């Protein structure tokens, strides 16, 4: 993660890895309980849904806060759509 050039690409990679990793473990636990003991765990289902919804949203909000506080993009970034959208909304 340290080799990515800016906070935005690092955050994207970390958010994706943590979301899929935790969701995968919870799905594995759900499948194990279902096939081994015949238990359908509502808590695991809620945990899976919670992680799949909140982790990407939190990553988005952290990157948006970084952008608004003036953290620069990588010098080879092609475009800054958030800046463009903010300028269009001001006009």
N, C-alpha and C positions, 0 to 999 in steps of 0.2 A: 504494500500500500504506500510505502514511503517513496517509491519510484515514480508514482504518478505526478504530473507536473503542477497541478493546482488543487485547491480544496474541493472543487466541484467534481473532478474525476475521482478523487479519493473517496469522497462521500458517496458517490454513485456506486462504486465497487463495494464499499463496506456495507452499505444499506442492502444491496442485492444479496450479498453473501450471507449476512446475518438473517435476513428474511427467509431465504430459502433453506438455510441450515436449521434454524429453530423450527420452522414449519415442517421440514422433513423429519426431524426427531419426533415432533408431536404426532405427525401422521403415522410414523412407524410405531409409536406407542399405542395409538388408537387401533391400528391393524393387529398388533400383537394381542392386545386385550380382547379384541373381537374374536379372533380365530382361536386363541388359547383358552379363554374363559367364557366366551359368549357375551361379553359385557360391551354395551354401547355407552361410552362415557360422554355425557353432555359437557362436562368440564373441558375435556380435550377438544371437542368440537368448537366450543366457545374460545378456547385458547388459540386454536388454529386460525379462526376467523379474526380474532383480535390482532394477532401478529401480522396476518396478511393485509390488514387494513391500516394499522397504526405505524408500522415500520416505514413503509414508503412515504407516508404523509409526513412523518417526523423528519425524514431525510430531506424532503422537499422544503419543509419550513426552515430547517437549518441552513440549507443552501440559499434560500431566498433571503434570510437574515444576513448571511455573509455578503450577498450581492448588494443589499441595501446599505450595509455598513462600509462598503467601498473596497472589498477584497477584490484584487485584480484577477482577471482571467489569464490563462496561459497565453503567452505571446503568439502561439500558433493557432489559437482558437479562431474559427472561421466567422462566427457571428454571435451576437449577444441579443437574443430575441426578447429577453425580459426588458432590457434597456430600450429596445425599439418599441415594445408595447407600452412602456411607461411614457415615452415621448409622444406616442400617438394619443394617449389618453389625456395628456396635458393640453394638446392642441384643440 
